[in-house]
Amino acid sequence: MCNMSRFGTRIIVRLALVSSLLFSASGLVPAQDQDWQEKYEAKIAELKQKNGDGTNKGLRSQLLKMRNQDQDVRKRALALPPDKQGALDPEMRKTDQNLTHKLEEIVSTYGWPTIALVGLEASQAAATILIHSQDHIFQRALLPMLQGLVEKDEIVGSDVALLTDKLLLAEGQPQKFGSQFTVRNGKMVMDPVEDPQHLEQRRAQYLLPPMPAYKKMLADLYHMPVE
């Protein structure tokens, strides 16, 4: 359901890709945040209606298979005890590298896989692979275009928010959307974030849940305290 980066102890949670499962779970989203969930589901429905199911079925199938490869190694890592999960780091790194190369070929041939091109699920599959890539140059080169696609309602905003935060932290800068957490002394602590007073506003613009709901989700998924 989510991904934990084992390259360090930073937590990377994939929201949009599994939103229908995560946020429909009873008690996962606090009652005061049900309004956000309704707005999120309405926006996803709007994106599907506006963009359709995708015109390139072959590419859609390829991206979903790539997503499954990405998720398989992460699910197996999460199934292990915390002190054993690092054993799969080499396999995870190799998988991410191979999938990055395939995604580069796809983007070179078709452009970015938008919802209109491959459907919402496969478009988010491409975003998952990009977020997990260790090729920051590739990620940074695509980011302006992806931000433009979000503004035009051609892809899901939460994917781009997660990518933005990952890049900013990799460059030694504060994150923008508060999506990334680091495990310290048995609890998860949010990495530095810019302009925290307007954090919730930025999160809402990119289809991320309010921070209390996000922290509850992290705590439920990883079974540890979240500050």
N, CA and C of each residue as an Amber inpcrd file, in Angstrom:
protein
   681
   0.8040000  -1.2070000   0.0000000   0.0000000   0.0000000   0.0000000
   0.8410000   1.2620000   0.0000000   2.0640000   1.1470000   0.4720000
   2.9120000   2.3210000   0.5540000   4.3370000   1.8790000   0.3580000
   5.2300000   2.8020000   0.2810000   6.6140000   2.4930000   0.0340000
   7.5000000   3.1320000   1.0740000   8.4200000   2.3660000   1.5820000
   9.3980000   2.9020000   2.4950000  10.7480000   2.8730000   1.8230000
  11.4000000   4.0090000   1.6980000  12.7290000   4.0450000   1.1320000
  13.7110000   3.5070000   2.1450000  14.4730000   2.4810000   1.7990000
  15.4740000   1.9310000   2.6960000  16.8360000   2.5530000   2.4380000
  16.9240000   3.5160000   1.5520000  18.1670000   4.2370000   1.3240000
  18.2060000   5.3690000   2.3340000  18.6110000   5.0330000   3.5950000
  18.4120000   5.9410000   4.7010000  17.1370000   5.5150000   5.4090000
  16.5860000   6.3950000   6.2320000  15.4020000   6.0240000   6.9930000
  14.2450000   6.9340000   6.6770000  14.2580000   7.5650000   5.5170000
  13.1630000   8.4650000   5.1690000  11.9840000   7.6650000   4.6630000
  10.8050000   8.0810000   5.0930000   9.5730000   7.4010000   4.7150000
   8.9670000   8.0920000   3.5090000   8.6410000   7.3190000   2.4790000
   7.9850000   7.8560000   1.2970000   6.6510000   7.1460000   1.1560000
   5.5830000   7.8730000   1.3480000   4.2560000   7.2710000   1.2920000
   3.5690000   7.6310000  -0.0110000   3.0810000   6.6000000  -0.7180000
   2.3720000   6.8290000  -1.9670000   0.8970000   6.9280000  -1.6630000
   0.3550000   8.1290000  -1.7360000  -1.0400000   8.3380000  -1.3840000
  -1.9760000   8.0260000  -2.5360000  -1.7960000   8.7220000  -3.6300000
  -2.8110000   8.6990000  -4.6730000  -2.9580000   7.3310000  -5.3100000
  -1.8620000   6.5980000  -5.4380000  -1.9190000   5.3230000  -6.1380000
  -2.8490000   4.3330000  -5.4510000  -2.9550000   4.4190000  -4.1430000
  -3.7720000   3.4670000  -3.4060000  -4.8360000   4.1850000  -2.5910000
  -5.2500000   5.3450000  -3.0380000  -6.1560000   6.1650000  -2.2390000
  -7.4810000   5.4620000  -1.9780000  -8.0190000   4.7670000  -2.9710000
  -9.3270000   4.1350000  -2.7810000  -9.2780000   3.0840000  -1.6860000
  -8.1280000   2.4460000  -1.5010000  -7.9710000   1.4570000  -0.4430000
  -7.6780000   2.1190000   0.8950000  -6.7180000   3.0390000   0.9060000
  -6.2940000   3.6540000   2.1600000  -7.3910000   4.4720000   2.8170000
  -8.0460000   5.3230000   2.0340000  -8.9440000   6.2820000   2.6350000
 -10.3920000   5.8130000   2.7250000 -10.6430000   4.6040000   2.2710000
 -11.9630000   4.0300000   2.5020000 -11.9640000   3.1440000   3.7310000
 -10.7710000   2.8830000   4.2840000 -10.6690000   2.0420000   5.4700000
 -11.3270000   2.7270000   6.6650000 -12.1400000   1.9630000   7.3840000
 -12.8780000   2.5220000   8.5150000 -11.9180000   3.0340000   9.5680000
 -12.1100000   4.2940000   9.9860000 -11.3270000   4.8660000  11.0680000
  -9.9710000   5.3890000  10.6720000  -9.5650000   5.2180000   9.4230000
  -8.2290000   5.6630000   9.0340000  -8.1570000   7.1680000   8.9210000
  -9.1770000   7.7800000   8.3600000  -9.2250000   9.2240000   8.2570000
 -10.0620000   9.7740000   9.4050000  -9.5050000  10.6750000  10.2210000
 -10.2910000  11.2240000  11.3330000 -11.5930000  11.8480000  10.8390000
 -12.6080000  11.8320000  11.7020000 -13.9350000  12.3070000  11.3040000
 -13.9000000  13.7320000  10.7940000 -13.0490000  14.5600000  11.4120000
 -13.0130000  15.9620000  10.9960000 -12.4090000  16.1470000   9.6110000
 -11.7980000  15.0900000   9.0620000 -11.1680000  15.1930000   7.7480000
 -11.9520000  14.4520000   6.6640000 -13.1520000  13.9870000   6.9810000
 -13.9680000  13.3070000   5.9790000 -14.2890000  14.2320000   4.8120000
 -14.3780000  15.5260000   5.0950000 -14.6430000  16.4860000   4.0290000
 -13.5310000  16.4610000   3.0000000 -12.3010000  16.3250000   3.4720000
 -11.1780000  16.2310000   2.5300000 -11.2960000  14.9860000   1.6700000
 -11.6210000  13.8680000   2.2840000 -11.7390000  12.6270000   1.5210000
 -12.7860000  12.7560000   0.4250000 -13.9080000  13.3610000   0.7480000
 -14.9600000  13.5490000  -0.2530000 -14.4700000  14.4240000  -1.3990000
 -13.7470000  15.4830000  -1.0660000 -13.2190000  16.3680000  -2.1070000
 -12.1900000  15.6420000  -2.9630000 -11.3780000  14.8130000  -2.3210000
 -10.3620000  14.0540000  -3.0540000 -11.0270000  13.1030000  -4.0510000
 -11.9830000  12.3460000  -3.5700000 -12.6550000  11.3860000  -4.4420000
 -13.3880000  12.0950000  -5.5810000 -13.9590000  13.2690000  -5.2900000
 -14.6420000  14.0360000  -6.3360000 -13.6540000  14.5090000  -7.3880000
 -12.4680000  14.9250000  -6.9410000 -11.4550000  15.3960000  -7.8900000
 -10.9470000  14.2590000  -8.7670000 -10.7310000  13.0950000  -8.1560000
 -10.2860000  11.9400000  -8.9400000 -11.3410000  11.5670000  -9.9890000
 -12.6030000  11.5910000  -9.5930000 -13.6830000  11.2940000 -10.5420000
 -13.7020000  12.3180000 -11.6680000 -13.4610000  13.5760000 -11.3190000
 -13.4270000  14.6330000 -12.3280000 -12.2920000  14.4120000 -13.3260000
 -11.1260000  14.0360000 -12.8110000  -9.9770000  13.7910000 -13.6900000
 -10.2490000  12.6280000 -14.6400000 -10.8860000  11.5810000 -14.1230000
 -11.2070000  10.4310000 -14.9760000 -12.2050000  10.8140000 -16.0510000
 -13.2190000  11.5670000 -15.6750000 -14.2430000  11.9690000 -16.6430000
 -13.6530000  12.8850000 -17.7050000 -12.7990000  13.7790000 -17.2900000
 -12.2320000  14.7560000 -18.2090000 -11.2450000  14.1350000 -19.1850000
 -10.4550000  13.1590000 -18.7130000  -9.3560000  12.6240000 -19.5190000
  -9.6280000  11.2670000 -20.1390000 -10.6340000  10.5620000 -19.6410000
 -10.9440000   9.2520000 -20.2020000 -10.0680000   8.1470000 -19.6410000
 -10.1540000   6.9780000 -20.2560000  -9.4740000   5.7780000 -19.7730000
  -8.1080000   5.5600000 -20.4070000  -7.7070000   6.4520000 -21.3010000
  -6.4170000   6.2860000 -21.9570000  -6.5600000   5.6990000 -23.3480000
  -5.7760000   6.2130000 -24.2640000  -5.8600000   5.7790000 -25.6540000
  -4.8290000   4.7180000 -26.0230000  -3.7730000   4.5760000 -25.2190000
  -2.7080000   3.6270000 -25.5380000  -2.7720000   2.4640000 -24.5470000
  -3.5360000   1.4290000 -24.8990000  -3.7380000   0.3070000 -23.9920000
  -2.4490000  -0.4980000 -23.7920000  -1.6360000  -0.5990000 -24.8180000
  -0.3900000  -1.3370000 -24.6920000   0.5550000  -0.6790000 -23.6970000
   0.6740000   0.6410000 -23.7850000   1.5310000   1.3680000 -22.8610000
   0.9630000   1.3160000 -21.4480000  -0.3550000   1.3840000 -21.3330000
  -0.9840000   1.2710000 -20.0210000  -0.6260000  -0.0580000 -19.3730000
  -0.7290000  -1.1460000 -20.1250000  -0.3920000  -2.4600000 -19.5930000
   1.0710000  -2.5310000 -19.1710000   1.9500000  -1.9540000 -19.9800000
   3.3750000  -1.9740000 -19.6590000   3.6530000  -1.2360000 -18.3520000
   3.0530000  -0.0730000 -18.1820000   3.2870000   0.7230000 -16.9750000
   2.7460000   0.0240000 -15.7270000   1.6130000  -0.6360000 -15.8420000
   1.0620000  -1.3420000 -14.6930000   1.9520000  -2.5230000 -14.3000000
   2.5260000  -3.1960000 -15.2730000   3.4670000  -4.2750000 -14.9640000
   4.7140000  -3.7170000 -14.2900000   5.1790000  -2.5760000 -14.7560000
   6.3350000  -1.9330000 -14.1280000   6.0120000  -1.5270000 -12.6960000
   4.8110000  -1.0020000 -12.4860000   4.3960000  -0.6350000 -11.1340000
   4.3770000  -1.8520000 -10.2120000   3.9200000  -2.9830000 -10.7380000
   3.8690000  -4.1880000  -9.9280000   5.2670000  -4.6450000  -9.5210000
   6.2330000  -4.5060000 -10.4280000   7.6150000  -4.8350000 -10.0870000
   8.1380000  -3.9080000  -8.9900000   7.8370000  -2.6380000  -9.1170000
   8.2430000  -1.6470000  -8.1250000   7.6640000  -2.0000000  -6.7530000
   6.3810000  -2.3770000  -6.7280000   5.7140000  -2.6280000  -5.4620000
   6.0950000  -3.9720000  -4.8450000   6.4070000  -4.9450000  -5.6800000
   6.6980000  -6.2820000  -5.1760000   7.8590000  -6.2730000  -4.1950000
   8.9650000  -5.6720000  -4.5660000  10.1320000  -5.6780000  -3.6870000
   9.8680000  -4.8780000  -2.4190000   9.0850000  -3.8240000  -2.5290000
   8.7800000  -3.0070000  -1.3460000   7.8350000  -3.7340000  -0.3860000
   6.8720000  -4.4350000  -0.9320000   5.9690000  -5.1970000  -0.0770000
   6.7200000  -6.3110000   0.6440000   7.6440000  -6.9480000  -0.0670000
   8.4230000  -7.9960000   0.5840000   9.3220000  -7.4220000   1.6710000
   9.8640000  -6.2390000   1.4550000  10.6860000  -5.5970000   2.4740000
   9.8600000  -5.2440000   3.7070000   8.6670000  -4.6870000   3.4770000
   7.8160000  -4.2870000   4.6000000   7.3020000  -5.4800000   5.3870000
   7.2760000  -6.6530000   4.7640000   6.8090000  -7.8540000   5.4560000
   7.8610000  -8.4090000   6.4050000   9.0900000  -7.9570000   6.2710000
  10.1700000  -8.4200000   7.1340000  10.2170000  -7.6080000   8.4240000
  10.8250000  -8.1610000   9.4740000  11.0520000  -7.3600000  10.6830000
  11.8860000  -6.1290000  10.3340000  11.6950000  -5.0120000  11.0350000
  12.4090000  -3.7760000  10.7030000  13.9190000  -3.9340000  10.5680000
  14.5280000  -4.7800000  11.4230000  15.9790000  -4.9210000  11.3750000
  16.4470000  -5.8060000  10.2320000  15.5050000  -6.4080000   9.4900000
  15.8610000  -7.2750000   8.3640000  15.5510000  -6.6330000   7.0140000
  14.8210000  -5.5300000   7.0080000  14.3420000  -4.9630000   5.7560000
  15.4860000  -4.4800000   4.8610000  16.5820000  -4.0620000   5.4670000
  17.7050000  -3.5850000   4.6720000  18.3220000  -4.6380000   3.7790000
  18.0250000  -5.9100000   4.0460000  18.5840000  -6.9860000   3.2350000
  18.1420000  -6.8910000   1.7790000  17.0000000  -6.2610000   1.5590000
  16.4810000  -6.1500000   0.1890000  16.9020000  -4.8390000  -0.4930000
  17.7270000  -4.0370000   0.1600000  18.1720000  -2.7790000  -0.4480000
  18.8210000  -2.9710000  -1.8220000  19.7550000  -3.9240000  -1.9770000
  20.3770000  -4.0910000  -3.2970000  19.3680000  -4.4340000  -4.3860000
  18.4220000  -5.3160000  -4.0740000  17.4000000  -5.6740000  -5.0570000
  16.5090000  -4.4850000  -5.3730000  16.1580000  -3.7150000  -4.3460000
  15.3150000  -2.5450000  -4.5550000  16.0350000  -1.5160000  -5.4330000
  17.3120000  -1.3170000  -5.1460000  18.0780000  -0.3440000  -5.9270000
  18.1760000  -0.7700000  -7.3930000  18.4420000  -2.0620000  -7.6230000
  18.5400000  -2.5670000  -8.9910000  17.2060000  -2.4610000  -9.7110000
  16.1350000  -2.7990000  -9.0090000  14.7920000  -2.6880000  -9.6010000
  14.5020000  -1.2500000  -9.9970000  14.7850000  -0.3070000  -9.1160000
  14.5300000   1.1030000  -9.4050000  15.3440000   1.5910000 -10.6000000
  16.5920000   1.1350000 -10.6810000  17.4320000   1.5400000 -11.8150000
  16.8690000   1.0090000 -13.1340000  16.4830000  -0.2680000 -13.1510000
  15.9410000  -0.8600000 -14.3710000  14.6370000  -0.1720000 -14.7960000
  13.7830000   0.1030000 -13.8300000  12.5130000   0.7440000 -14.1480000
  12.7140000   2.1880000 -14.5880000  13.7100000   2.8540000 -14.0270000
  14.0170000   4.2220000 -14.4650000  14.4210000   4.2350000 -15.9250000
  15.2570000   3.2960000 -16.3210000  15.6810000   3.2280000 -17.7230000
  14.4850000   2.9950000 -18.6500000  13.5850000   2.1240000 -18.2520000
  12.3940000   1.8700000 -19.0700000  11.5140000   3.1080000 -19.1510000
  11.3850000   3.8170000 -18.0220000  10.5650000   5.0250000 -18.0180000
  11.1870000   6.1060000 -18.8910000  12.4890000   6.2120000 -18.8790000
  13.1650000   7.1830000 -19.7430000  12.8490000   6.9080000 -21.2100000
  12.8540000   5.6340000 -21.5870000  12.5320000   5.2710000 -22.9720000
  11.0910000   5.6260000 -23.3050000  10.1990000   5.3950000 -22.3690000
   8.7780000   5.7070000 -22.5900000   8.5890000   7.2000000 -22.7730000
   9.1810000   7.9940000 -21.8940000   9.0350000   9.4500000 -21.9830000
   9.6360000   9.9740000 -23.2730000  10.7680000   9.3990000 -23.6790000
  11.4090000   9.8220000 -24.9230000  10.5230000   9.5340000 -26.1320000
   9.7560000   8.4540000 -26.0620000   8.9220000   8.0360000 -27.1940000
   7.5470000   8.7010000 -27.1940000   6.9240000   8.7680000 -26.0190000
   5.5230000   9.2010000 -25.9400000   5.3100000  10.5240000 -25.2160000
   6.3500000  11.0480000 -24.5860000   6.1280000  12.1390000 -23.6500000
   5.6820000  11.5540000 -22.3220000   5.3220000  12.4350000 -21.3590000
   4.9040000  11.9060000 -20.0720000   3.5540000  11.1770000 -20.1980000
   3.4160000  10.0110000 -19.5550000   2.1510000   9.2670000 -19.6120000
   1.0240000   9.9820000 -18.8430000   0.2590000  10.7460000 -19.5310000
  -0.8570000  11.4640000 -18.9250000  -2.0510000  10.5310000 -18.7310000
  -3.0480000  11.0110000 -18.0080000  -4.2740000  10.2270000 -17.8320000
  -4.9350000   9.9750000 -19.1820000  -4.9390000  10.9860000 -20.0380000
  -5.5640000  10.8330000 -21.3530000  -4.8560000   9.7860000 -22.1960000
  -3.5480000   9.6180000 -21.9960000  -2.7870000   8.6680000 -22.7990000
  -2.9240000   7.2400000 -22.2820000  -2.8430000   7.0550000 -20.9530000
  -2.7880000   5.6900000 -20.4170000  -3.8100000   5.4030000 -19.3120000
  -4.6330000   6.3660000 -18.9610000  -5.5610000   6.1770000 -17.8550000
  -4.9420000   6.5950000 -16.5330000  -5.7790000   6.8440000 -15.5510000
  -5.3030000   7.3920000 -14.2810000  -4.3740000   6.4390000 -13.5500000
  -4.7360000   5.1680000 -13.4450000  -3.9070000   4.2260000 -12.6800000
  -2.5220000   4.0830000 -13.2800000  -2.4290000   3.9580000 -14.5950000
  -1.1250000   3.8000000 -15.2370000  -0.3320000   5.0990000 -15.2090000
  -1.0080000   6.2350000 -15.2870000  -0.3170000   7.5130000 -15.1760000
   0.3330000   7.6420000 -13.8030000  -0.3940000   7.2210000 -12.7750000
   0.1810000   7.2500000 -11.4330000   1.2620000   6.1780000 -11.2530000
   1.1620000   5.0880000 -11.9780000   2.2220000   4.0810000 -11.9540000
   3.5370000   4.6860000 -12.4430000   3.4540000   5.4660000 -13.5150000
   4.6500000   6.1430000 -14.0160000   5.2190000   7.0880000 -12.9630000
   4.3320000   7.7920000 -12.2610000   4.7870000   8.7150000 -11.2200000
   5.4560000   7.9640000 -10.0730000   4.9280000   6.8140000  -9.7090000
   5.5310000   6.0050000  -8.6570000   6.9680000   5.6500000  -9.0090000
   7.1690000   5.2070000 -10.2330000   8.5090000   4.8190000 -10.6780000
   9.4390000   6.0260000 -10.6760000   8.9390000   7.1650000 -11.1130000
   9.7700000   8.3680000 -11.1290000  10.1430000   8.7970000  -9.7140000
   9.1980000   8.7390000  -8.7980000   9.4740000   9.1270000  -7.4160000
  10.5360000   8.2260000  -6.7950000  10.5160000   6.9550000  -7.1140000
  11.4720000   6.0220000  -6.5280000  12.8150000   6.0240000  -7.2340000
  12.9180000   6.6760000  -8.3650000  14.1800000   6.7300000  -9.0970000
  15.2500000   7.4430000  -8.2800000  16.4700000   6.9920000  -8.4280000
  17.6080000   7.6740000  -7.8070000  18.2630000   8.6630000  -8.7690000
  17.7070000   8.7940000  -9.9630000  18.2420000   9.7170000 -10.9770000
  17.6100000  11.0940000 -10.7780000  18.2210000  11.9040000  -9.9270000
  17.6570000  13.2160000  -9.6260000  17.7100000  14.1630000 -10.8270000
  18.6530000  13.9600000 -11.7100000  18.7300000  14.8050000 -12.9090000
  17.5000000  14.5710000 -13.7880000  17.1440000  13.3100000 -13.9730000
  15.9490000  12.9490000 -14.7360000  14.7040000  13.5160000 -14.0690000
  14.6130000  13.3600000 -12.7680000  13.4600000  13.8790000 -12.0350000
  13.3480000  15.3970000 -12.1660000  14.4560000  16.0760000 -11.9300000
  14.4430000  17.5420000 -11.9700000  14.0870000  18.0540000 -13.3580000
  14.5590000  17.3740000 -14.4020000  14.2670000  17.8020000 -15.7700000
  12.7790000  17.7130000 -16.0850000  12.1010000  16.7350000 -15.4910000
  10.6800000  16.5310000 -15.7690000   9.7650000  17.3960000 -14.9090000
  10.2600000  17.8660000 -13.7720000   9.3870000  18.5100000 -12.7920000
   8.6120000  19.7050000 -13.3390000   9.2260000  20.6560000 -14.0540000
   8.4380000  21.7880000 -14.5660000   7.2890000  21.3520000 -15.4680000
   7.5400000  20.3670000 -16.3300000   6.4810000  19.8760000 -17.2090000
   5.3660000  19.2290000 -16.3910000   5.7360000  18.4500000 -15.3840000
   4.7370000  17.7790000 -14.5590000   3.8920000  18.7880000 -13.7870000
   4.5110000  19.8360000 -13.2960000   3.7560000  20.8820000 -12.6130000
   2.7400000  21.5260000 -13.5540000   3.1410000  21.7150000 -14.8000000
   2.2200000  22.2570000 -15.7940000   1.0660000  21.3150000 -16.0820000
   1.3410000  20.0130000 -16.1110000   0.2880000  19.0300000 -16.3500000
  -0.7070000  18.9840000 -15.1940000  -0.2160000  19.1930000 -13.9780000
  -1.1210000  19.2670000 -12.8310000  -2.0650000  20.4510000 -12.9900000
  -1.5170000  21.5880000 -13.3730000  -2.3270000  22.7980000 -13.5290000
  -3.3940000  22.6290000 -14.6060000  -3.1100000  21.7820000 -15.6040000
  -4.0710000  21.5460000 -16.6820000  -4.9630000  20.3280000 -16.4210000
  -4.8860000  19.7720000 -15.2280000  -5.7050000  18.6120000 -14.8560000
  -5.4460000  17.4110000 -15.7530000  -4.1840000  17.1940000 -16.1090000
  -3.8440000  16.0560000 -16.9480000  -3.1760000  14.9260000 -16.1730000
  -2.7420000  15.2050000 -14.9350000  -2.2020000  14.1870000 -14.0450000
  -2.6360000  14.5340000 -12.6170000  -2.3460000  13.6280000 -11.6780000
  -2.7490000  13.8200000 -10.2840000  -1.6980000  14.6360000  -9.5320000
  -2.1480000  15.6620000  -8.8150000  -1.2300000  16.5790000  -8.1690000
  -0.4230000  15.9810000  -7.0430000  -0.9910000  15.0470000  -6.2810000
  -0.2610000  14.5150000  -5.1320000   1.0270000  13.8160000  -5.5540000
   1.0370000  13.1990000  -6.7300000   2.2590000  12.5620000  -7.2240000
   3.3800000  13.5860000  -7.3780000   3.0570000  14.7260000  -7.9330000
   4.0590000  15.7630000  -8.1740000   4.5040000  16.3960000  -6.8610000
   3.5980000  16.4810000  -5.8990000   3.9740000  17.0030000  -4.5820000
   5.0160000  16.1140000  -3.9240000   4.8170000  14.8080000  -3.9920000
   5.7680000  13.8790000  -3.4010000   7.1220000  13.9540000  -4.0990000
   7.1100000  14.0440000  -5.4170000   8.3510000  14.1730000  -6.1660000
   9.0710000  15.4690000  -5.8070000   8.3260000  16.5520000  -5.6850000
   8.9120000  17.8380000  -5.3350000   9.6180000  17.7650000  -3.9930000
   8.9610000  17.1770000  -3.0010000   9.5610000  17.0730000  -1.6770000
  10.8210000  16.2220000  -1.7000000  10.7750000  15.1130000  -2.4110000
  11.9430000  14.2400000  -2.4730000  13.1360000  14.9780000  -3.0910000
  12.9080000  15.7210000  -4.1560000  13.9850000  16.4530000  -4.8070000
  14.5440000  17.5530000  -3.9090000  13.6710000  18.2830000  -3.2670000
  14.1240000  19.3700000  -2.3970000  15.0080000  18.8360000  -1.2720000
  14.5960000  17.7530000  -0.6500000  15.3920000  17.1900000   0.4300000
  16.7210000  16.6420000  -0.0820000  16.7090000  16.0410000  -1.2720000
  17.9450000  15.5290000  -1.8580000  18.9320000  16.6570000  -2.1450000
  18.4030000  17.8530000  -2.3880000  19.2360000  19.0200000  -2.6670000
  19.5700000  19.8180000  -1.4100000  19.1810000  19.2720000  -0.2520000
  19.4930000  19.9300000   0.9970000  18.5970000  21.0990000   1.3410000
  17.4080000  21.1470000   0.7290000  16.4690000  22.2340000   0.9730000
  15.2470000  21.7100000   1.7340000  14.5190000  22.6000000   2.4220000
  13.2990000  22.1640000   3.0990000  12.2590000  21.6980000   2.0880000
  11.4690000  20.7130000   2.4690000  10.4010000  20.2530000   1.5950000
   9.2670000  21.2710000   1.5820000   8.3800000  21.1030000   0.6080000
   7.3100000  22.0700000   0.4090000   5.9730000  21.5630000   0.9290000
   5.7300000  20.2590000   0.8510000   4.4060000  19.7110000   1.1530000
   4.3610000  18.8540000   2.4230000   5.4840000  18.6590000   3.0790000
   5.4840000  17.8930000   4.3230000   5.1910000  16.4200000   4.1530000
   5.5390000  15.8450000   3.0090000   5.2170000  14.4400000   2.7620000
   6.2720000  13.4820000   3.2980000   7.4710000  13.9810000   3.5860000
   8.5880000  13.1050000   3.9200000   8.9040000  13.1530000   5.4180000
   9.0540000  11.9590000   5.9880000   9.3510000  11.8080000   7.4030000
  10.5900000  10.9360000   7.5790000  11.3140000  11.1470000   8.6650000
  12.4900000  10.3490000   8.9940000  12.2700000   9.6710000  10.3360000
  12.6860000   8.4130000  10.4250000  12.5740000   7.6770000  11.6700000
  13.7440000   8.0380000  12.5730000  13.4140000   8.5430000  13.7640000
  14.4390000   8.8820000  14.7490000  13.9900000   8.3520000  16.1030000
  14.8460000   7.5170000  16.6970000  14.5780000   6.9990000  18.0420000
  13.1990000   6.3470000  18.1460000  12.8630000   5.5690000  17.1400000
  11.6410000   4.7950000  17.1820000  10.3690000   5.5510000  16.8760000
  10.4880000   6.7670000  16.3970000   9.2990000   7.5160000  16.0010000
   9.5760000   8.2950000  14.7290000   8.5250000   8.6700000  14.0330000
   8.6530000   9.3560000  12.7550000   8.4920000  10.8560000  12.9640000
   9.4450000  11.5960000  12.4030000   9.4720000  13.0420000  12.5560000
   9.4990000  13.6720000  11.1690000   8.6600000  14.6800000  10.9490000
   8.6150000  15.3230000   9.6430000   9.9280000  16.0310000   9.3510000
  10.4310000  15.8420000   8.1440000  11.6250000  16.5640000   7.7160000
  11.3140000  18.0550000   7.5910000  12.3490000  18.8980000   7.6350000
  12.1230000  20.3480000   7.5870000  11.2400000  20.7620000   6.4150000
  10.3460000  21.7240000   6.6770000   9.3990000  22.1790000   5.6620000
   9.4200000  23.6990000   5.5990000   9.3380000  24.2420000   4.4020000
   9.3160000  25.6870000   4.2270000   7.9370000  26.2560000   4.5640000
   7.9240000  27.4810000   5.0380000   6.6870000  28.2230000   5.2870000
   5.6080000  27.3430000   5.9130000   5.8530000  26.8190000   7.1170000
   4.8830000  25.8880000   7.7160000   3.5050000  26.4930000   7.9520000
   3.4100000  27.8050000   8.0620000   2.1150000  28.4350000   8.2990000
   1.1310000  28.2070000   7.1550000   1.6490000  28.0230000   5.9400000
   0.7870000  27.8140000   4.7770000   0.8700000  26.3780000   4.2400000
   1.3700000  25.4750000   5.0690000   1.5490000  24.0870000   4.6410000
   0.2210000  23.4430000   4.2440000  -0.7960000  23.6000000   5.0780000
  -2.0750000  22.9600000   4.7890000  -2.6880000  23.4820000   3.4930000
  -2.4970000  24.7440000   3.2120000  -3.0240000  25.3210000   1.9710000
  -2.3590000  24.6880000   0.7580000  -1.0460000  24.5170000   0.8250000
  -0.3320000  23.9020000  -0.3000000  -0.7410000  22.4390000  -0.4500000
  -0.8880000  21.7440000   0.6570000  -1.2850000  20.3400000   0.5910000
  -2.6570000  20.1930000  -0.0600000  -3.5790000  21.0670000   0.2940000
  -4.9190000  20.9920000  -0.2790000  -4.8890000  21.2240000  -1.7870000
  -4.0450000  22.1270000  -2.2280000  -3.9660000  22.4360000  -3.6610000
  -3.4800000  21.2370000  -4.4660000  -2.6840000  20.3670000  -3.8310000
  -2.1100000  19.2170000  -4.5360000  -2.7290000  17.8860000  -4.0960000
  -3.9480000  17.9370000  -3.5560000  -4.7140000  16.7350000  -3.2190000
  -4.0760000  15.8970000  -2.1230000  -3.3270000  16.5180000  -1.2270000
  -2.8040000  15.8210000  -0.0670000  -3.7370000  16.0580000   1.1200000
  -3.8910000  15.0650000   1.9900000  -4.8100000  15.2300000   3.1230000
  -4.2490000  16.1910000   4.1600000  -5.0960000  16.7260000   5.0260000
  -4.6110000  17.5450000   6.1320000  -3.5800000  16.7680000   6.9470000
  -2.6500000  17.4730000   7.5440000  -1.5550000  16.8090000   8.2390000
  -2.0060000  15.8630000   9.3460000  -3.0350000  16.1770000  10.1440000
  -3.4550000  15.2010000  11.1620000  -3.8590000  13.8550000  10.5590000
  -4.5730000  13.8730000   9.4460000  -4.9670000  12.6280000   8.7870000
  -3.7580000  11.9040000   8.2220000  -2.8170000  12.6670000   7.6800000
  -1.6030000  12.0860000   7.1040000  -0.7790000  11.3900000   8.1910000
  -0.6230000  12.0500000   9.3270000   0.1520000  11.4720000  10.4230000
  -0.5380000  10.2220000  10.9700000  -1.8610000  10.2460000  11.0330000
  -2.5810000   9.0690000  11.4880000  -2.3630000   7.9020000  10.5370000
  -2.3620000   8.1920000   9.2360000  -2.1240000   7.1490000   8.2540000
  -0.7310000   6.5600000   8.4260000   0.2660000   7.4210000   8.6210000
   1.6270000   6.9370000   8.8330000   1.7120000   6.0480000  10.0650000
   1.0940000   6.5020000  11.1470000   1.1260000   5.7280000  12.3810000
   0.4620000   4.3680000  12.2020000  -0.6670000   4.3310000  11.4870000
  -1.3840000   3.0790000  11.2640000  -0.5990000   2.1360000  10.3630000
   0.0690000   2.6860000   9.3580000   0.7910000   1.8550000   8.3970000
   2.0860000   1.3140000   8.9600000   2.7990000   2.1440000   9.7120000
   4.1370000   1.7610000  10.1770000   4.1770000   1.3810000  11.6440000
   3.0370000   1.5080000  12.3340000   2.9230000   1.0680000  13.7240000
   3.9970000   1.6760000  14.6110000   4.1330000   2.9840000  14.4960000
   5.0440000   3.6980000  15.3780000   4.5330000   5.1160000  15.5770000
   4.9410000   5.7810000  16.6590000   4.4890000   7.1500000  16.9010000
   4.9380000   8.1060000  15.8050000   4.1090000   9.1350000  15.5490000
   4.4290000  10.1460000  14.5470000   4.3140000  11.5180000  15.2010000
   5.3640000  12.3090000  15.0890000   5.3200000  13.6530000  15.6400000
   4.9480000  14.6520000  14.5550000
